Amino acid sequence: MTRRALLAVVGCLLLAEATAYAVLLPSHAARHNLRLEIVSWAIFLLATLILWRVRLAPRRMGALIIGGGILFQVIAVLTPPTTSDDDFRYVWDAKVQLSGTDPYRYPPAAPELDHLRDHFVLYPSWSGCPWPIPQGCSAINRPTVRTIYPPVAEGAFAAIRLLSFGGHGNHLPLQLAAALGSIAIAGLLYRRRRERDRPLWTVALWAWCPITVIDYGNNAHIDWLAVLLAVLALGAQSSRRPTRAGLLAGAAIATKLYPALILPALVKRRPVVVVGVAVATVAISYVPHVLAVGAKVIGYLPGYLSEEHYTSGQRFLLLQPALPSRVATAAAVLALAAVAAWVVRRADPDRPEDTAVVLAGAAILVATPSYGWYCGLLLALIALSGEVAWLPVTLAPGLWYLMRGDVDAPVWVGRVIFAAALGLTLAGLSVRRAGREGDRRGVRLAGRVGPRDLDLVAGVVSADDGRQAAR
């Protein structure tokens, strides 16, 4: 196909993906979220596959990719969150902080906070209320436990509320922040890929992915900020600025804890500075809260790990069938420690994302979370490094989340989903390795051929052409 034809197909697919969001995000039909996940991922993968074959000038490629991402984000923020209610906690924590109360001091249901309640987070109870409290029905999930979010995330909640003049718009300010953050990440990925003269189409893996549209733009998960800070940290390390890299990495960890996965890829150059600054940043962010409430800053983290069956070992869907539950947690920690050690040895300080993607992907396969928004970091690392083989892993948690919620799928379905992601990733890595080995053999063969050999080959070809012409 010609370039124009390929661009026309990509444009039609982008319109189809936008239509899927516009129609299915506001829908209240049964299982519409699962349908949207399947349809949007299918269109997204096809569009990026065709984009891979398109050759465009860098600016035009960037405009196409980021323009498509902007279109999707605009559609996403026009509908209240569809598959998550986490943003109610964001709104509440911001309101509590701006009232002068530390967000880790009380759970939302505490009577000490009754004067802060409004109809957005509290409404009269009805039969089947998912989060009942003595004062009525809470829109905040787990209203009887203290917040789980680290200090930088809490600061972001308060800042967004201030910028929206006290939370006007309810969900919308958080959605707009997530949408703008996602677009900013796409811009950073584009700039990094262009500076290194690497193919730009991989930026679409972030900008057009349903994770960034549904889980960030629509559901407003604060993970977008953790990803943004992590990408900036990787860029700082590549630019030989270890202090800035440590500061940004620490801020990312103090937003959502899992960006700690990038640290092993950052320690090749001045490790004491990077790790020291990162640890100091996290510690300093907690100091005011520790002084205010002491050990309560841990929040609901231990309860969350228990609720998600990590402490019992039953959460590890790929490990648990082969190992007793009592040792699965230890085995998971050891497996990730081994991958982290490999990353430390193999990391390139100028391209830390090339090994960071391995640890981030391994963490998803080992921990098998059921929340798609946890895959944003892995998705950005794939787009940045070009390691497309890990893409199936980014789909598995979100698909499992909706299979549980929409069709009440049993646990074995989750195991099949993650096993399929593992198999596809291993197959992709094998193909990539075989291709690289073929390239190396070609280079070695070319190295053995000297000028006399080339003259001999040229003479044979010329003689053969002469015989063919004589005939």
C-alpha positions in Angstrom: 0.0 0.0 0.0 1.1 3.6 -0.6 1.9 6.0 2.2 -1.4 7.9 1.6 -3.4 4.7 1.8 -1.7 3.6 5.0 -2.4 7.0 6.5 -6.0 6.9 5.5 -6.4 3.5 7.2 -4.7 4.8 10.3 -7.0 7.8 10.3 -10.1 5.6 10.0 -8.9 3.4 12.9 -8.3 6.4 15.1 -11.9 7.6 14.3 -13.1 4.1 15.2 -11.3 4.1 18.5 -12.6 7.6 19.3 -16.1 6.4 18.4 -15.7 3.4 20.8 -14.8 5.7 23.6 -17.6 8.2 22.8 -20.3 5.5 22.7 -19.2 3.0 25.3 -17.7 5.2 28.0 -21.1 6.8 28.9 -23.0 3.6 28.3 -24.7 1.8 31.2 -25.4 -1.4 29.4 -24.4 -4.6 31.0 -20.7 -5.5 30.5 -20.0 -2.4 28.4 -16.7 -1.8 30.2 -15.4 -5.2 29.1 -16.6 -4.6 25.6 -14.9 -1.3 25.5 -11.6 -2.9 26.7 -11.7 -5.6 24.0 -12.8 -3.3 21.2 -10.4 -0.4 22.0 -7.4 -2.6 22.5 -8.1 -4.4 19.2 -8.3 -1.1 17.3 -5.4 0.4 19.1 -3.1 -2.6 18.3 -4.1 -2.6 14.6 -3.6 1.2 14.3 -0.1 1.1 15.8 0.8 -1.9 13.7 -0.1 0.0 10.5 1.6 3.1 11.8 4.8 1.1 12.1 4.7 0.8 8.3 4.2 4.5 7.7 7.1 6.7 6.9 6.6 10.4 7.8 8.7 13.4 8.6 9.3 13.6 12.4 7.1 16.6 13.0 4.2 15.1 11.0 4.5 11.8 12.9 4.5 13.6 16.2 1.5 15.7 15.2 -0.4 12.6 14.2 0.4 10.6 17.3 -0.1 13.4 19.9 -3.1 14.8 18.0 -4.8 11.4 18.2 -4.0 11.2 21.9 -5.5 14.6 22.5 -8.7 13.6 20.7 -9.0 10.5 22.9 -8.4 12.5 26.1 -11.0 15.1 25.2 -13.6 12.3 24.8 -12.4 10.7 28.0 -12.9 13.7 30.3 -16.5 14.3 29.0 -17.8 11.3 31.0 -17.5 10.8 34.7 -15.2 7.9 35.8 -16.6 4.6 34.6 -14.6 1.7 36.1 -13.2 3.2 39.3 -14.3 5.4 42.3 -10.8 6.2 43.5 -11.1 9.9 42.6 -13.6 10.4 45.4 -10.8 9.6 47.9 -8.6 12.1 46.0 -11.2 14.8 46.4 -11.8 14.0 50.1 -8.1 13.9 51.0 -7.6 17.3 49.3 -10.5 18.8 51.2 -9.2 17.4 54.5 -5.7 18.8 54.0 -7.0 22.2 53.0 -9.1 22.3 56.2 -5.9 22.0 58.2 -6.1 18.3 59.2 -3.4 15.8 58.2 -4.9 13.3 55.7 -3.4 10.4 57.5 -5.0 11.2 60.9 -8.6 10.1 60.4 -10.5 7.7 58.0 -13.3 9.4 56.0 -16.0 7.9 58.2 -14.6 9.5 61.4 -17.1 11.8 63.2 -14.3 14.3 63.6 -14.7 15.1 59.9 -18.5 15.4 59.8 -18.3 19.1 59.1 -16.4 18.5 55.8 -19.0 16.2 54.3 -21.0 17.3 51.2 -23.3 15.6 48.7 -20.5 14.7 46.4 -18.9 12.2 48.8 -21.9 11.5 51.0 -25.5 10.9 50.2 -28.6 9.2 51.8 -28.3 5.5 52.1 -30.3 3.1 50.0 -30.6 -0.7 49.8 -27.4 -2.2 48.5 -25.2 0.8 49.4 -21.6 -0.4 48.6 -19.9 1.7 51.3 -22.3 2.4 54.2 -21.2 4.6 57.1 -23.2 5.9 60.1 -23.8 9.2 58.4 -25.3 7.6 55.3 -23.7 6.1 52.1 -20.2 7.1 51.2 -19.0 7.4 47.6 -15.4 6.9 48.9 -14.3 3.2 48.9 -13.1 1.7 52.2 -14.4 4.8 54.2 -13.4 3.3 57.5 -9.7 3.1 56.8 -7.1 5.9 56.5 -5.7 6.9 53.1 -3.1 4.8 51.4 -1.6 7.4 49.1 2.0 8.7 49.7 2.7 12.4 50.4 3.5 13.7 46.8 0.2 12.2 45.7 -1.5 14.0 48.6 0.1 17.2 47.6 -1.1 16.8 44.0 -4.7 16.3 45.2 -4.5 19.5 47.2 -2.9 21.4 44.4 -5.6 20.3 41.9 -8.3 21.4 44.3 -6.7 24.8 44.7 -6.4 25.2 41.0 -10.1 24.3 40.5 -11.1 27.0 43.1 -12.1 24.6 45.8 -13.0 21.6 43.7 -15.5 23.1 41.3 -16.4 20.5 38.7 -16.1 17.5 41.0 -14.5 14.8 38.9 -13.4 17.1 36.0 -10.4 18.8 37.5 -8.8 15.5 38.4 -9.6 14.2 34.9 -8.2 17.2 33.2 -5.0 17.0 35.2 -4.6 13.3 34.2 -5.4 14.0 30.6 -2.9 16.9 30.4 -0.3 14.8 32.2 -0.8 11.9 29.8 -0.3 14.3 26.8 2.8 15.7 28.5 4.2 12.2 28.8 3.6 11.6 25.2 5.5 14.8 24.4 8.4 13.7 26.5 8.5 10.3 24.9 8.5 11.9 21.4 11.3 14.2 22.3 13.5 11.5 23.7 12.9 9.2 20.7 13.6 12.0 18.3 16.8 13.1 20.1 18.1 9.5 19.7 17.0 9.2 16.1 14.9 6.2 17.0 11.5 5.3 15.3 8.8 7.6 16.5 5.8 5.3 16.0 6.4 3.7 19.5 5.1 6.9 21.1 1.7 5.9 19.9 1.9 2.9 22.2 1.5 5.4 25.0 -0.7 8.1 23.4 -3.3 5.8 21.8 -3.4 3.1 24.5 -6.7 2.5 26.3 -4.8 2.6 29.6 -3.9 6.2 29.2 -7.4 7.1 27.9 -9.7 5.0 30.2 -7.6 4.7 33.4 -6.0 8.1 33.4 -8.1 10.5 31.3 -11.4 9.1 32.3 -10.8 7.4 35.7 -8.3 10.1 36.8 -5.9 7.8 38.5 -2.9 9.7 40.0 -0.5 7.1 38.6 -0.1 9.4 35.6 2.0 11.7 37.9 4.2 8.8 39.0 4.8 7.9 35.4 5.6 11.5 34.4 8.2 11.8 37.2 9.7 8.4 36.4 10.2 9.4 32.8 11.8 12.6 33.8 14.1 10.7 36.1 15.2 8.4 33.3 15.8 11.4 31.1 17.9 13.2 33.8 20.1 10.1 34.2 20.6 9.9 30.5 21.6 13.5 30.5 24.2 12.8 33.2 22.4 14.6 36.0 22.3 12.0 38.8 21.1 14.4 41.5 18.1 15.4 39.5 17.5 11.8 38.6 17.4 10.8 42.3 15.2 13.7 43.2 12.6 12.9 40.4 12.8 9.1 41.2 12.1 9.8 44.9 9.2 12.1 44.0 7.8 9.3 41.7 8.1 6.8 44.6 6.4 9.2 46.9 3.5 9.4 44.5 2.9 5.6 44.0 5.4 3.2 45.5 6.0 1.0 42.4 8.3 3.5 40.5 11.0 2.2 42.8 11.3 -0.4 40.0 13.3 2.1 38.0 16.0 2.5 40.6 18.2 -0.5 39.6 18.5 0.9 36.1 19.6 4.3 37.5 22.5 3.2 39.7 25.1 2.5 37.0 26.3 6.1 37.2 27.0 7.6 40.7 24.7 5.1 42.5 25.3 6.7 46.0 24.1 10.0 44.7 21.0 8.7 42.9 19.9 6.3 45.6 20.8 8.7 48.4 18.8 11.6 46.9 15.9 9.3 46.1 15.7 8.0 49.7 16.1 11.5 51.1 13.3 12.8 48.9 10.9 10.1 50.1 11.9 10.6 53.7 11.6 14.4 53.6 8.1 14.1 52.0 7.0 12.0 55.0 8.6 14.1 57.8 5.7 16.6 58.3 3.1 13.8 58.4 5.2 11.7 60.8 5.6 14.7 63.1 1.8 15.2 62.9 0.4 11.7 63.2 3.4 9.3 63.8 3.0 5.7 62.6 -0.5 6.5 61.1 1.3 7.6 57.9 1.4 3.9 56.9 -2.3 4.3 56.3 -4.1 1.3 54.8 -1.1 -0.2 53.1 -0.8 -3.3 55.3 -4.5 -3.8 55.0 -4.4 -3.4 51.3 -1.6 -6.0 50.9 -3.6 -8.4 53.1 -6.9 -7.7 51.2 -5.2 -8.4 47.9 -3.8 -11.6 49.3 -0.1 -10.7 48.8 0.8 -11.5 52.4 -0.9 -14.9 52.2 0.8 -15.7 48.8 -2.5 -16.4 47.1 -2.3 -13.3 45.0 0.6 -14.6 42.8 -1.5 -16.3 40.1 1.5 -17.7 38.1 3.5 -18.8 41.2 0.8 -20.1 43.5 -0.2 -23.2 41.5 3.4 -24.5 41.5 4.3 -23.3 45.0 2.6 -23.5 48.4 0.9 -20.3 49.4 3.2 -19.9 52.4 6.3 -19.7 50.2 4.9 -17.9 47.2 5.5 -14.4 48.7 9.1 -15.2 49.5 9.6 -16.7 46.0 8.1 -13.6 44.4 10.5 -11.3 46.3 13.5 -13.5 45.4 12.5 -13.6 41.7 12.2 -9.8 41.5 15.5 -9.4 43.4 17.2 -11.6 40.9 15.8 -9.6 38.0 16.8 -6.3 39.7 20.4 -7.7 40.1 20.5 -8.5 36.4 19.3 -4.9 35.6 22.0 -3.4 37.8 24.7 -5.4 35.9 23.3 -4.8 32.4 22.0 -1.3 32.7 23.2 1.3 30.2 23.4 4.7 32.0 22.7 6.5 28.7 19.6 4.3 28.0 18.3 3.1 31.4 14.9 2.4 30.1 16.2 -0.5 28.0 16.7 -2.6 31.2 14.1 -0.9 33.4 11.4 -2.2 31.2 12.5 -5.8 32.0 12.1 -5.3 35.8 8.8 -3.5 35.4 7.4 -6.2 33.1 8.7 -9.0 35.4 7.0 -7.2 38.4 3.6 -7.3 36.7 4.0 -11.0 35.8 5.1 -11.9 39.3 2.7 -9.8 41.3 -0.3 -10.3 38.8 -2.2 -7.2 39.9 -5.8 -6.8 38.8 -5.6 -3.1 38.2 -4.7 -1.9 34.7 -3.6 1.6 35.8 -0.6 0.0 37.5 0.8 -0.8 34.0 1.3 2.9 33.0 5.0 2.8 34.0 5.6 -0.4 32.0 3.7 1.1 29.0 5.8 4.3 29.1 9.0 2.2 29.3 7.9 0.2 26.3 7.3 3.3 24.3 10.6 4.8 25.4 12.7 1.7 24.8 10.9 0.2 21.8 10.7 -3.2 23.6 7.3 -4.0 22.1 7.5 -7.7 23.2 6.3 -6.6 26.7 3.1 -5.0 25.4 0.8 -8.1 26.2 1.8 -7.8 29.8 0.2 -4.3 29.9 -3.2 -5.7 28.8 -3.4 -8.6 31.3 -4.2 -6.7 34.6 -6.9 -4.5 33.1 -8.6 -7.4 31.3 -8.5 -9.5 34.5 -10.0 -6.6 36.4 -13.0 -6.3 34.1 -13.4 -10.1 33.8 -13.8 -10.2 37.5 -16.1 -7.2 37.7 -18.3 -7.7 34.6 -18.6 -11.5 34.4 -17.5 -12.7 37.8 -14.8 -14.9 36.3 -13.1 -17.5 38.5 -9.5 -17.3 39.4 -8.3 -19.8 36.8 -9.3 -17.2 34.1 -6.9 -14.8 35.6 -4.1 -17.4 35.5 -4.9 -18.0 31.8 -4.8 -14.3 31.0 -1.4 -13.8 32.7 0.0 -17.1 31.3 -1.0 -16.0 27.8 0.7 -12.6 28.4 3.8 -14.4 29.5 3.8 -16.7 26.5 3.3 -13.9 24.0 6.1 -11.9 25.6 8.5 -14.8 25.6 7.7 -15.4 22.0 8.2 -11.8 21.1 11.5 -11.7 22.9 12.7 -14.8 21.2 11.8 -13.4 17.8 13.7 -10.2 18.6 16.7 -12.1 19.8 16.8 -14.2 16.7 16.6 -11.1 14.6 19.5 -9.5 16.4 21.6 -12.7 16.1 20.9 -12.7 12.3 22.0 -9.1 12.2 25.2 -9.9 14.0 26.0 -12.8 11.7 25.4 -10.6 8.7 27.9 -8.0 10.2 30.5 -10.7 10.9 30.1 -12.1 7.3 30.5 -8.6 5.9 33.6 -8.2 8.0 35.2 -11.3 6.4 34.6 -10.1 2.8 37.5 -8.0 1.6 37.9 -5.7 -1.5 39.5 -8.5 -3.6 36.5 -10.7 -2.8 34.1 -8.0 -3.9 36.1 -7.5 -7.2 36.0 -11.2 -7.8 32.2 -11.3 -7.2 31.7 -8.3 -9.5 33.8 -10.0 -12.2 31.8 -13.2 -12.0 28.6 -11.3 -12.3 29.8 -9.3 -15.3 31.0 -12.4 -17.1 27.7 -14.1 -16.4 25.8 -11.1 -17.8 28.0 -11.2 -20.9 27.2 -14.9 -21.5 23.5 -14.2 -21.0 23.6 -11.3 -23.5 25.5 -13.5 -26.1 22.8 -16.1 -25.9 
